[in-house]
Structures are given as structure tokens and as C-alpha cells.
Amino acid sequence: MATLEHEANGEPIIDGDGGEGGVRRRDFINVAALSFAGVGAVAVALPLISQMSPSADVLAQASVDVDISKILPGQAIKTSWRKQPIFVRNLQPKEIAEANAVPLSELRDPETLAQRTKPGHTNWLITLGVCTHLGCIPLGTGEGENRGEFGGYFCPCHGSQYDTAARIRKGPAPKNLVVPPYEFSSPTVVKIG
């Protein structure tokens, strides 16, 4: 049999074996209100958190496979990765020799061709096709396009010129064309990203 005791405010407290309905009504209302607030906070936080994650089209382009089997020496193609242009160039032995002959002291952003390509694949130069000055797309991948004085790429917006290793040689661009992360998944396929 439960014994009732009275608090200072006059409400009954049950002594443990559950008489008179167990928990006080005020405690139940507090627990219910906190539970409701917690569910509401989760309902508000989930959409906010999910909007910060990448969209489906960005996730689909997290990496892209490029077939390089049809790119002849001296040719280049333009493709896309993460909504940015990518230049893939198959360098001729003459272009490789020209790039290697340039003293690093003459370069604004000194990098060797070997640093910009993968070992065993020095003829494949893969860069973002975005000028490091103000983000224009340089010319030099298409047949007959202006490649500038150094035979690489020419930015028509402000005249930046890149050599055959896509290193800045002349003009306002501060840096070389960026080399994205990539790997050769087979002798004829490059995975960018």
C-alpha cells in the first residue's frame, strides 16, 4: 500500500510503489515539451545539413574517365570535370625537349615538366583549362588555335601565354595552369578526380 506525503506546495508525492497515477502531471508535461522541442530541432536541422552536401550533378562528376587512345602526338582535347574545362595534351618529343630545355630561373612559377606529369607518362599533360589570372579559357587545344609565342596556350582575355608544359611565360597570370589530381587506370584511360 502506497503512503502519500505532501510537498510544501500541497501536491501529493508517491513513495515508490506507484499509487495515485505515478509521475506528477507537471513532470509529464515537461518531458513531453522537451521531447517535442527535440523532434522540432531535428526536423529543422536535417534540411539545413542536407543542403550543405554536394548536389547530385556534382557528385556525378567527382571523377571522370577520359579515353586518350585517339589523341595523336601533338594533339590536345578539351573535356570537362566538375564543370570546369580540362586540357589533355599528348606532347611530341620536340615539345618535351623544349619544355625540359627551359631554365627554371626563367619561370615565374618554377616547375619542371616531370613535376607536372606522371612518371612514365611525360608525354601526357593534363591541366585545368582555366587561366590563373581571371579565369578565362585559354586557346590552344583546337586545330589552328593561337598557341602564343611558346607553343602551349594563349589566353585571349589579357594575353597570358603558356609554354608546352602549360607554365606561365608571359602576361599577367601569376601561376601555371593547375594540374588536377589524376591517374592512369589503363594505358588508354585517365581517371581525373
PyMOL CGO cylinders between C-alpha atoms (Angstrom):
from pymol import cmd
from pymol.cgo import CYLINDER

trace = [
    CYLINDER, 0.00, 0.00, 0.00, 1.41, 3.39, -1.02, 0.3, 1, 1, 1, 1, 1, 1,
    CYLINDER, 1.41, 3.39, -1.02, 1.72, 6.12, 1.51, 0.3, 1, 1, 1, 1, 1, 1,
    CYLINDER, 1.72, 6.12, 1.51, 1.17, 9.69, 0.47, 0.3, 1, 1, 1, 1, 1, 1,
    CYLINDER, 1.17, 9.69, 0.47, 3.36, 12.51, 1.53, 0.3, 1, 1, 1, 1, 1, 1,
    CYLINDER, 3.36, 12.51, 1.53, 2.75, 16.16, 0.78, 0.3, 1, 1, 1, 1, 1, 1,
    CYLINDER, 2.75, 16.16, 0.78, 5.26, 18.66, -0.61, 0.3, 1, 1, 1, 1, 1, 1,
    CYLINDER, 5.26, 18.66, -0.61, 5.30, 22.25, 0.50, 0.3, 1, 1, 1, 1, 1, 1,
    CYLINDER, 5.30, 22.25, 0.50, 3.04, 23.23, -2.39, 0.3, 1, 1, 1, 1, 1, 1,
    CYLINDER, 3.04, 23.23, -2.39, 0.46, 20.63, -1.43, 0.3, 1, 1, 1, 1, 1, 1,
    CYLINDER, 0.46, 20.63, -1.43, 0.81, 18.19, -4.36, 0.3, 1, 1, 1, 1, 1, 1,
    CYLINDER, 0.81, 18.19, -4.36, 0.98, 14.50, -3.47, 0.3, 1, 1, 1, 1, 1, 1,
    CYLINDER, 0.98, 14.50, -3.47, 4.23, 12.56, -3.96, 0.3, 1, 1, 1, 1, 1, 1,
    CYLINDER, 4.23, 12.56, -3.96, 4.06, 8.84, -4.38, 0.3, 1, 1, 1, 1, 1, 1,
    CYLINDER, 4.06, 8.84, -4.38, 6.52, 6.86, -2.28, 0.3, 1, 1, 1, 1, 1, 1,
    CYLINDER, 6.52, 6.86, -2.28, 7.63, 4.35, -4.88, 0.3, 1, 1, 1, 1, 1, 1,
    CYLINDER, 7.63, 4.35, -4.88, 5.14, 1.57, -5.43, 0.3, 1, 1, 1, 1, 1, 1,
    CYLINDER, 5.14, 1.57, -5.43, 3.03, 3.62, -7.79, 0.3, 1, 1, 1, 1, 1, 1,
    CYLINDER, 3.03, 3.62, -7.79, -0.18, 4.69, -6.13, 0.3, 1, 1, 1, 1, 1, 1,
    CYLINDER, -0.18, 4.69, -6.13, -2.16, 7.71, -7.40, 0.3, 1, 1, 1, 1, 1, 1,
    CYLINDER, -2.16, 7.71, -7.40, -1.00, 7.55, -11.06, 0.3, 1, 1, 1, 1, 1, 1,
    CYLINDER, -1.00, 7.55, -11.06, 2.79, 7.54, -10.65, 0.3, 1, 1, 1, 1, 1, 1,
    CYLINDER, 2.79, 7.54, -10.65, 4.55, 10.64, -12.04, 0.3, 1, 1, 1, 1, 1, 1,
    CYLINDER, 4.55, 10.64, -12.04, 3.28, 14.11, -11.36, 0.3, 1, 1, 1, 1, 1, 1,
    CYLINDER, 3.28, 14.11, -11.36, 1.41, 15.84, -14.17, 0.3, 1, 1, 1, 1, 1, 1,
    CYLINDER, 1.41, 15.84, -14.17, 3.94, 18.71, -14.26, 0.3, 1, 1, 1, 1, 1, 1,
    CYLINDER, 3.94, 18.71, -14.26, 6.82, 16.24, -14.82, 0.3, 1, 1, 1, 1, 1, 1,
    CYLINDER, 6.82, 16.24, -14.82, 4.93, 14.58, -17.65, 0.3, 1, 1, 1, 1, 1, 1,
    CYLINDER, 4.93, 14.58, -17.65, 4.24, 17.92, -19.33, 0.3, 1, 1, 1, 1, 1, 1,
    CYLINDER, 4.24, 17.92, -19.33, 7.91, 18.91, -19.00, 0.3, 1, 1, 1, 1, 1, 1,
    CYLINDER, 7.91, 18.91, -19.00, 9.11, 15.63, -20.52, 0.3, 1, 1, 1, 1, 1, 1,
    CYLINDER, 9.11, 15.63, -20.52, 6.56, 15.89, -23.35, 0.3, 1, 1, 1, 1, 1, 1,
    CYLINDER, 6.56, 15.89, -23.35, 7.51, 19.52, -24.11, 0.3, 1, 1, 1, 1, 1, 1,
    CYLINDER, 7.51, 19.52, -24.11, 11.24, 18.71, -24.20, 0.3, 1, 1, 1, 1, 1, 1,
    CYLINDER, 11.24, 18.71, -24.20, 10.60, 15.72, -26.45, 0.3, 1, 1, 1, 1, 1, 1,
    CYLINDER, 10.60, 15.72, -26.45, 8.51, 17.83, -28.81, 0.3, 1, 1, 1, 1, 1, 1,
    CYLINDER, 8.51, 17.83, -28.81, 11.23, 20.54, -28.89, 0.3, 1, 1, 1, 1, 1, 1,
    CYLINDER, 11.23, 20.54, -28.89, 13.88, 17.90, -29.64, 0.3, 1, 1, 1, 1, 1, 1,
    CYLINDER, 13.88, 17.90, -29.64, 11.88, 16.47, -32.54, 0.3, 1, 1, 1, 1, 1, 1,
    CYLINDER, 11.88, 16.47, -32.54, 11.33, 20.01, -33.84, 0.3, 1, 1, 1, 1, 1, 1,
    CYLINDER, 11.33, 20.01, -33.84, 15.07, 20.81, -33.65, 0.3, 1, 1, 1, 1, 1, 1,
    CYLINDER, 15.07, 20.81, -33.65, 15.92, 17.65, -35.61, 0.3, 1, 1, 1, 1, 1, 1,
    CYLINDER, 15.92, 17.65, -35.61, 13.23, 18.48, -38.19, 0.3, 1, 1, 1, 1, 1, 1,
    CYLINDER, 13.23, 18.48, -38.19, 14.79, 21.93, -38.72, 0.3, 1, 1, 1, 1, 1, 1,
    CYLINDER, 14.79, 21.93, -38.72, 18.44, 20.75, -38.64, 0.3, 1, 1, 1, 1, 1, 1,
    CYLINDER, 18.44, 20.75, -38.64, 18.16, 17.90, -41.17, 0.3, 1, 1, 1, 1, 1, 1,
    CYLINDER, 18.16, 17.90, -41.17, 17.25, 20.08, -44.19, 0.3, 1, 1, 1, 1, 1, 1,
    CYLINDER, 17.25, 20.08, -44.19, 19.93, 22.62, -43.25, 0.3, 1, 1, 1, 1, 1, 1,
    CYLINDER, 19.93, 22.62, -43.25, 22.59, 19.94, -43.03, 0.3, 1, 1, 1, 1, 1, 1,
    CYLINDER, 22.59, 19.94, -43.03, 21.47, 18.17, -46.21, 0.3, 1, 1, 1, 1, 1, 1,
    CYLINDER, 21.47, 18.17, -46.21, 21.60, 21.40, -48.25, 0.3, 1, 1, 1, 1, 1, 1,
    CYLINDER, 21.60, 21.40, -48.25, 25.32, 21.69, -47.44, 0.3, 1, 1, 1, 1, 1, 1,
    CYLINDER, 25.32, 21.69, -47.44, 26.15, 18.37, -49.06, 0.3, 1, 1, 1, 1, 1, 1,
    CYLINDER, 26.15, 18.37, -49.06, 27.07, 18.35, -52.76, 0.3, 1, 1, 1, 1, 1, 1,
    CYLINDER, 27.07, 18.35, -52.76, 24.27, 18.12, -55.30, 0.3, 1, 1, 1, 1, 1, 1,
    CYLINDER, 24.27, 18.12, -55.30, 23.76, 15.03, -57.45, 0.3, 1, 1, 1, 1, 1, 1,
    CYLINDER, 23.76, 15.03, -57.45, 25.33, 16.60, -60.54, 0.3, 1, 1, 1, 1, 1, 1,
    CYLINDER, 25.33, 16.60, -60.54, 28.48, 17.49, -58.61, 0.3, 1, 1, 1, 1, 1, 1,
    CYLINDER, 28.48, 17.49, -58.61, 28.73, 14.00, -57.13, 0.3, 1, 1, 1, 1, 1, 1,
    CYLINDER, 28.73, 14.00, -57.13, 28.30, 12.53, -60.60, 0.3, 1, 1, 1, 1, 1, 1,
    CYLINDER, 28.30, 12.53, -60.60, 31.35, 14.49, -61.75, 0.3, 1, 1, 1, 1, 1, 1,
    CYLINDER, 31.35, 14.49, -61.75, 33.51, 13.69, -58.73, 0.3, 1, 1, 1, 1, 1, 1,
    CYLINDER, 33.51, 13.69, -58.73, 35.71, 11.84, -61.19, 0.3, 1, 1, 1, 1, 1, 1,
    CYLINDER, 35.71, 11.84, -61.19, 35.64, 11.38, -64.94, 0.3, 1, 1, 1, 1, 1, 1,
    CYLINDER, 35.64, 11.38, -64.94, 37.28, 8.77, -67.17, 0.3, 1, 1, 1, 1, 1, 1,
    CYLINDER, 37.28, 8.77, -67.17, 38.86, 10.10, -70.36, 0.3, 1, 1, 1, 1, 1, 1,
    CYLINDER, 38.86, 10.10, -70.36, 39.74, 7.85, -73.29, 0.3, 1, 1, 1, 1, 1, 1,
    CYLINDER, 39.74, 7.85, -73.29, 43.10, 9.06, -74.61, 0.3, 1, 1, 1, 1, 1, 1,
    CYLINDER, 43.10, 9.06, -74.61, 43.60, 6.34, -77.24, 0.3, 1, 1, 1, 1, 1, 1,
    CYLINDER, 43.60, 6.34, -77.24, 42.66, 8.60, -80.17, 0.3, 1, 1, 1, 1, 1, 1,
    CYLINDER, 42.66, 8.60, -80.17, 44.79, 11.63, -79.19, 0.3, 1, 1, 1, 1, 1, 1,
    CYLINDER, 44.79, 11.63, -79.19, 47.80, 11.65, -81.51, 0.3, 1, 1, 1, 1, 1, 1,
    CYLINDER, 47.80, 11.65, -81.51, 51.16, 13.20, -80.54, 0.3, 1, 1, 1, 1, 1, 1,
    CYLINDER, 51.16, 13.20, -80.54, 50.89, 16.97, -80.85, 0.3, 1, 1, 1, 1, 1, 1,
    CYLINDER, 50.89, 16.97, -80.85, 47.11, 16.97, -80.40, 0.3, 1, 1, 1, 1, 1, 1,
    CYLINDER, 47.11, 16.97, -80.40, 45.03, 18.10, -77.45, 0.3, 1, 1, 1, 1, 1, 1,
    CYLINDER, 45.03, 18.10, -77.45, 41.41, 17.73, -76.42, 0.3, 1, 1, 1, 1, 1, 1,
    CYLINDER, 41.41, 17.73, -76.42, 39.15, 19.70, -74.14, 0.3, 1, 1, 1, 1, 1, 1,
    CYLINDER, 39.15, 19.70, -74.14, 36.87, 17.81, -71.75, 0.3, 1, 1, 1, 1, 1, 1,
    CYLINDER, 36.87, 17.81, -71.75, 35.01, 18.70, -68.55, 0.3, 1, 1, 1, 1, 1, 1,
    CYLINDER, 35.01, 18.70, -68.55, 35.42, 17.79, -64.89, 0.3, 1, 1, 1, 1, 1, 1,
    CYLINDER, 35.42, 17.79, -64.89, 33.41, 19.41, -62.07, 0.3, 1, 1, 1, 1, 1, 1,
    CYLINDER, 33.41, 19.41, -62.07, 32.00, 21.88, -64.59, 0.3, 1, 1, 1, 1, 1, 1,
    CYLINDER, 32.00, 21.88, -64.59, 35.48, 23.13, -65.47, 0.3, 1, 1, 1, 1, 1, 1,
    CYLINDER, 35.48, 23.13, -65.47, 37.35, 22.64, -68.74, 0.3, 1, 1, 1, 1, 1, 1,
    CYLINDER, 37.35, 22.64, -68.74, 40.23, 20.16, -68.74, 0.3, 1, 1, 1, 1, 1, 1,
    CYLINDER, 40.23, 20.16, -68.74, 43.00, 20.15, -71.34, 0.3, 1, 1, 1, 1, 1, 1,
    CYLINDER, 43.00, 20.15, -71.34, 44.56, 16.77, -72.20, 0.3, 1, 1, 1, 1, 1, 1,
    CYLINDER, 44.56, 16.77, -72.20, 47.60, 17.09, -74.46, 0.3, 1, 1, 1, 1, 1, 1,
    CYLINDER, 47.60, 17.09, -74.46, 49.78, 14.38, -75.98, 0.3, 1, 1, 1, 1, 1, 1,
    CYLINDER, 49.78, 14.38, -75.98, 53.16, 16.10, -76.21, 0.3, 1, 1, 1, 1, 1, 1,
    CYLINDER, 53.16, 16.10, -76.21, 55.50, 15.41, -79.12, 0.3, 1, 1, 1, 1, 1, 1,
    CYLINDER, 55.50, 15.41, -79.12, 59.14, 14.60, -78.32, 0.3, 1, 1, 1, 1, 1, 1,
    CYLINDER, 59.14, 14.60, -78.32, 60.07, 18.06, -79.66, 0.3, 1, 1, 1, 1, 1, 1,
    CYLINDER, 60.07, 18.06, -79.66, 57.65, 19.75, -77.21, 0.3, 1, 1, 1, 1, 1, 1,
    CYLINDER, 57.65, 19.75, -77.21, 59.00, 17.68, -74.32, 0.3, 1, 1, 1, 1, 1, 1,
    CYLINDER, 59.00, 17.68, -74.32, 62.58, 18.68, -75.25, 0.3, 1, 1, 1, 1, 1, 1,
    CYLINDER, 62.58, 18.68, -75.25, 61.57, 22.37, -75.47, 0.3, 1, 1, 1, 1, 1, 1,
    CYLINDER, 61.57, 22.37, -75.47, 59.91, 22.22, -72.04, 0.3, 1, 1, 1, 1, 1, 1,
    CYLINDER, 59.91, 22.22, -72.04, 62.90, 20.48, -70.46, 0.3, 1, 1, 1, 1, 1, 1,
    CYLINDER, 62.90, 20.48, -70.46, 65.35, 22.97, -72.01, 0.3, 1, 1, 1, 1, 1, 1,
    CYLINDER, 65.35, 22.97, -72.01, 63.83, 25.98, -70.21, 0.3, 1, 1, 1, 1, 1, 1,
    CYLINDER, 63.83, 25.98, -70.21, 65.90, 27.01, -67.15, 0.3, 1, 1, 1, 1, 1, 1,
    CYLINDER, 65.90, 27.01, -67.15, 63.73, 27.15, -64.03, 0.3, 1, 1, 1, 1, 1, 1,
    CYLINDER, 63.73, 27.15, -64.03, 65.18, 30.60, -63.26, 0.3, 1, 1, 1, 1, 1, 1,
    CYLINDER, 65.18, 30.60, -63.26, 63.29, 31.97, -66.29, 0.3, 1, 1, 1, 1, 1, 1,
    CYLINDER, 63.29, 31.97, -66.29, 59.92, 30.79, -64.97, 0.3, 1, 1, 1, 1, 1, 1,
    CYLINDER, 59.92, 30.79, -64.97, 57.58, 32.89, -62.84, 0.3, 1, 1, 1, 1, 1, 1,
    CYLINDER, 57.58, 32.89, -62.84, 56.15, 29.73, -61.26, 0.3, 1, 1, 1, 1, 1, 1,
    CYLINDER, 56.15, 29.73, -61.26, 59.08, 27.27, -61.50, 0.3, 1, 1, 1, 1, 1, 1,
    CYLINDER, 59.08, 27.27, -61.50, 58.06, 23.67, -62.15, 0.3, 1, 1, 1, 1, 1, 1,
    CYLINDER, 58.06, 23.67, -62.15, 59.66, 21.05, -64.35, 0.3, 1, 1, 1, 1, 1, 1,
    CYLINDER, 59.66, 21.05, -64.35, 57.66, 19.04, -66.87, 0.3, 1, 1, 1, 1, 1, 1,
    CYLINDER, 57.66, 19.04, -66.87, 58.35, 15.95, -64.75, 0.3, 1, 1, 1, 1, 1, 1,
    CYLINDER, 58.35, 15.95, -64.75, 56.63, 17.65, -61.78, 0.3, 1, 1, 1, 1, 1, 1,
    CYLINDER, 56.63, 17.65, -61.78, 53.57, 18.35, -63.93, 0.3, 1, 1, 1, 1, 1, 1,
    CYLINDER, 53.57, 18.35, -63.93, 53.21, 14.84, -65.42, 0.3, 1, 1, 1, 1, 1, 1,
    CYLINDER, 53.21, 14.84, -65.42, 53.19, 11.26, -64.12, 0.3, 1, 1, 1, 1, 1, 1,
    CYLINDER, 53.19, 11.26, -64.12, 56.32, 9.08, -64.21, 0.3, 1, 1, 1, 1, 1, 1,
    CYLINDER, 56.32, 9.08, -64.21, 56.39, 7.02, -67.38, 0.3, 1, 1, 1, 1, 1, 1,
    CYLINDER, 56.39, 7.02, -67.38, 53.75, 9.26, -68.96, 0.3, 1, 1, 1, 1, 1, 1,
    CYLINDER, 53.75, 9.26, -68.96, 55.69, 12.51, -69.51, 0.3, 1, 1, 1, 1, 1, 1,
    CYLINDER, 55.69, 12.51, -69.51, 54.05, 12.92, -72.89, 0.3, 1, 1, 1, 1, 1, 1,
    CYLINDER, 54.05, 12.92, -72.89, 50.60, 13.32, -71.28, 0.3, 1, 1, 1, 1, 1, 1,
    CYLINDER, 50.60, 13.32, -71.28, 49.99, 16.81, -69.89, 0.3, 1, 1, 1, 1, 1, 1,
    CYLINDER, 49.99, 16.81, -69.89, 46.64, 17.21, -68.11, 0.3, 1, 1, 1, 1, 1, 1,
    CYLINDER, 46.64, 17.21, -68.11, 45.66, 20.64, -66.76, 0.3, 1, 1, 1, 1, 1, 1,
    CYLINDER, 45.66, 20.64, -66.76, 42.62, 22.68, -65.83, 0.3, 1, 1, 1, 1, 1, 1,
    CYLINDER, 42.62, 22.68, -65.83, 41.71, 24.84, -68.81, 0.3, 1, 1, 1, 1, 1, 1,
    CYLINDER, 41.71, 24.84, -68.81, 41.32, 27.98, -66.71, 0.3, 1, 1, 1, 1, 1, 1,
    CYLINDER, 41.32, 27.98, -66.71, 43.74, 30.91, -66.87, 0.3, 1, 1, 1, 1, 1, 1,
    CYLINDER, 43.74, 30.91, -66.87, 45.15, 31.66, -63.43, 0.3, 1, 1, 1, 1, 1, 1,
    CYLINDER, 45.15, 31.66, -63.43, 44.76, 35.41, -64.00, 0.3, 1, 1, 1, 1, 1, 1,
    CYLINDER, 44.76, 35.41, -64.00, 40.99, 35.93, -64.11, 0.3, 1, 1, 1, 1, 1, 1,
    CYLINDER, 40.99, 35.93, -64.11, 39.58, 32.55, -65.08, 0.3, 1, 1, 1, 1, 1, 1,
    CYLINDER, 39.58, 32.55, -65.08, 39.24, 32.80, -68.86, 0.3, 1, 1, 1, 1, 1, 1,
    CYLINDER, 39.24, 32.80, -68.86, 39.64, 29.70, -71.01, 0.3, 1, 1, 1, 1, 1, 1,
    CYLINDER, 39.64, 29.70, -71.01, 42.92, 29.78, -72.97, 0.3, 1, 1, 1, 1, 1, 1,
    CYLINDER, 42.92, 29.78, -72.97, 43.19, 28.77, -76.62, 0.3, 1, 1, 1, 1, 1, 1,
    CYLINDER, 43.19, 28.77, -76.62, 45.50, 26.03, -77.84, 0.3, 1, 1, 1, 1, 1, 1,
    CYLINDER, 45.50, 26.03, -77.84, 43.59, 22.75, -77.86, 0.3, 1, 1, 1, 1, 1, 1,
    CYLINDER, 43.59, 22.75, -77.86, 41.79, 23.17, -81.17, 0.3, 1, 1, 1, 1, 1, 1,
    CYLINDER, 41.79, 23.17, -81.17, 43.30, 22.81, -84.64, 0.3, 1, 1, 1, 1, 1, 1,
    CYLINDER, 43.30, 22.81, -84.64, 44.68, 26.18, -85.78, 0.3, 1, 1, 1, 1, 1, 1,
    CYLINDER, 44.68, 26.18, -85.78, 44.05, 27.99, -82.49, 0.3, 1, 1, 1, 1, 1, 1,
    CYLINDER, 44.05, 27.99, -82.49, 46.56, 30.59, -81.32, 0.3, 1, 1, 1, 1, 1, 1,
    CYLINDER, 46.56, 30.59, -81.32, 49.08, 28.91, -79.00, 0.3, 1, 1, 1, 1, 1, 1,
    CYLINDER, 49.08, 28.91, -79.00, 51.13, 32.02, -78.29, 0.3, 1, 1, 1, 1, 1, 1,
    CYLINDER, 51.13, 32.02, -78.29, 54.88, 32.54, -78.63, 0.3, 1, 1, 1, 1, 1, 1,
    CYLINDER, 54.88, 32.54, -78.63, 55.75, 29.47, -76.56, 0.3, 1, 1, 1, 1, 1, 1,
    CYLINDER, 55.75, 29.47, -76.56, 53.60, 26.87, -78.36, 0.3, 1, 1, 1, 1, 1, 1,
    CYLINDER, 53.60, 26.87, -78.36, 51.37, 25.98, -75.41, 0.3, 1, 1, 1, 1, 1, 1,
    CYLINDER, 51.37, 25.98, -75.41, 48.26, 28.01, -74.63, 0.3, 1, 1, 1, 1, 1, 1,
    CYLINDER, 48.26, 28.01, -74.63, 47.23, 31.63, -75.19, 0.3, 1, 1, 1, 1, 1, 1,
    CYLINDER, 47.23, 31.63, -75.19, 44.61, 33.41, -73.09, 0.3, 1, 1, 1, 1, 1, 1,
    CYLINDER, 44.61, 33.41, -73.09, 42.68, 35.82, -75.34, 0.3, 1, 1, 1, 1, 1, 1,
    CYLINDER, 42.68, 35.82, -75.34, 41.29, 37.87, -72.44, 0.3, 1, 1, 1, 1, 1, 1,
    CYLINDER, 41.29, 37.87, -72.44, 44.50, 39.53, -71.21, 0.3, 1, 1, 1, 1, 1, 1,
    CYLINDER, 44.50, 39.53, -71.21, 47.29, 37.92, -73.24, 0.3, 1, 1, 1, 1, 1, 1,
    CYLINDER, 47.29, 37.92, -73.24, 48.78, 35.39, -70.83, 0.3, 1, 1, 1, 1, 1, 1,
    CYLINDER, 48.78, 35.39, -70.83, 50.96, 32.88, -72.66, 0.3, 1, 1, 1, 1, 1, 1,
    CYLINDER, 50.96, 32.88, -72.66, 51.87, 29.38, -71.51, 0.3, 1, 1, 1, 1, 1, 1,
    CYLINDER, 51.87, 29.38, -71.51, 54.57, 27.05, -72.86, 0.3, 1, 1, 1, 1, 1, 1,
    CYLINDER, 54.57, 27.05, -72.86, 54.22, 23.40, -73.93, 0.3, 1, 1, 1, 1, 1, 1,
    CYLINDER, 54.22, 23.40, -73.93, 54.23, 22.34, -70.24, 0.3, 1, 1, 1, 1, 1, 1,
    CYLINDER, 54.23, 22.34, -70.24, 51.37, 24.83, -69.52, 0.3, 1, 1, 1, 1, 1, 1,
    CYLINDER, 51.37, 24.83, -69.52, 53.72, 27.03, -67.46, 0.3, 1, 1, 1, 1, 1, 1,
    CYLINDER, 53.72, 27.03, -67.46, 53.17, 30.80, -67.46, 0.3, 1, 1, 1, 1, 1, 1,
    CYLINDER, 53.17, 30.80, -67.46, 55.78, 32.56, -69.56, 0.3, 1, 1, 1, 1, 1, 1,
    CYLINDER, 55.78, 32.56, -69.56, 54.30, 35.95, -70.43, 0.3, 1, 1, 1, 1, 1, 1,
    CYLINDER, 54.30, 35.95, -70.43, 51.35, 38.09, -69.42, 0.3, 1, 1, 1, 1, 1, 1,
    CYLINDER, 51.35, 38.09, -69.42, 49.53, 38.86, -66.15, 0.3, 1, 1, 1, 1, 1, 1,
    CYLINDER, 49.53, 38.86, -66.15, 48.76, 35.29, -65.00, 0.3, 1, 1, 1, 1, 1, 1,
    CYLINDER, 48.76, 35.29, -65.00, 50.62, 34.62, -61.72, 0.3, 1, 1, 1, 1, 1, 1,
    CYLINDER, 50.62, 34.62, -61.72, 50.70, 30.81, -61.82, 0.3, 1, 1, 1, 1, 1, 1,
    CYLINDER, 50.70, 30.81, -61.82, 50.96, 27.87, -64.20, 0.3, 1, 1, 1, 1, 1, 1,
    CYLINDER, 50.96, 27.87, -64.20, 47.78, 26.13, -65.36, 0.3, 1, 1, 1, 1, 1, 1,
    CYLINDER, 47.78, 26.13, -65.36, 46.71, 23.87, -62.50, 0.3, 1, 1, 1, 1, 1, 1,
    CYLINDER, 46.71, 23.87, -62.50, 47.29, 20.12, -62.75, 0.3, 1, 1, 1, 1, 1, 1,
    CYLINDER, 47.29, 20.12, -62.75, 44.24, 18.32, -61.31, 0.3, 1, 1, 1, 1, 1, 1,
    CYLINDER, 44.24, 18.32, -61.31, 44.51, 15.01, -59.45, 0.3, 1, 1, 1, 1, 1, 1,
    CYLINDER, 44.51, 15.01, -59.45, 44.54, 12.17, -61.98, 0.3, 1, 1, 1, 1, 1, 1,
    CYLINDER, 44.54, 12.17, -61.98, 45.80, 8.64, -62.52, 0.3, 1, 1, 1, 1, 1, 1,
    CYLINDER, 45.80, 8.64, -62.52, 46.12, 6.24, -65.41, 0.3, 1, 1, 1, 1, 1, 1,
    CYLINDER, 46.12, 6.24, -65.41, 43.58, 3.46, -64.84, 0.3, 1, 1, 1, 1, 1, 1,
    CYLINDER, 43.58, 3.46, -64.84, 44.78, 1.73, -68.03, 0.3, 1, 1, 1, 1, 1, 1,
    CYLINDER, 44.78, 1.73, -68.03, 47.19, 2.60, -70.87, 0.3, 1, 1, 1, 1, 1, 1,
    CYLINDER, 47.19, 2.60, -70.87, 44.33, 4.30, -72.73, 0.3, 1, 1, 1, 1, 1, 1,
    CYLINDER, 44.33, 4.30, -72.73, 42.14, 5.69, -69.92, 0.3, 1, 1, 1, 1, 1, 1,
    CYLINDER, 42.14, 5.69, -69.92, 42.87, 8.52, -67.49, 0.3, 1, 1, 1, 1, 1, 1,
    CYLINDER, 42.87, 8.52, -67.49, 40.73, 8.97, -64.38, 0.3, 1, 1, 1, 1, 1, 1,
    CYLINDER, 40.73, 8.97, -64.38, 40.57, 12.65, -63.40, 0.3, 1, 1, 1, 1, 1, 1,
    CYLINDER, 40.57, 12.65, -63.40, 39.48, 13.45, -59.87, 0.3, 1, 1, 1, 1, 1, 1,
]
cmd.load_cgo(trace, "trace")
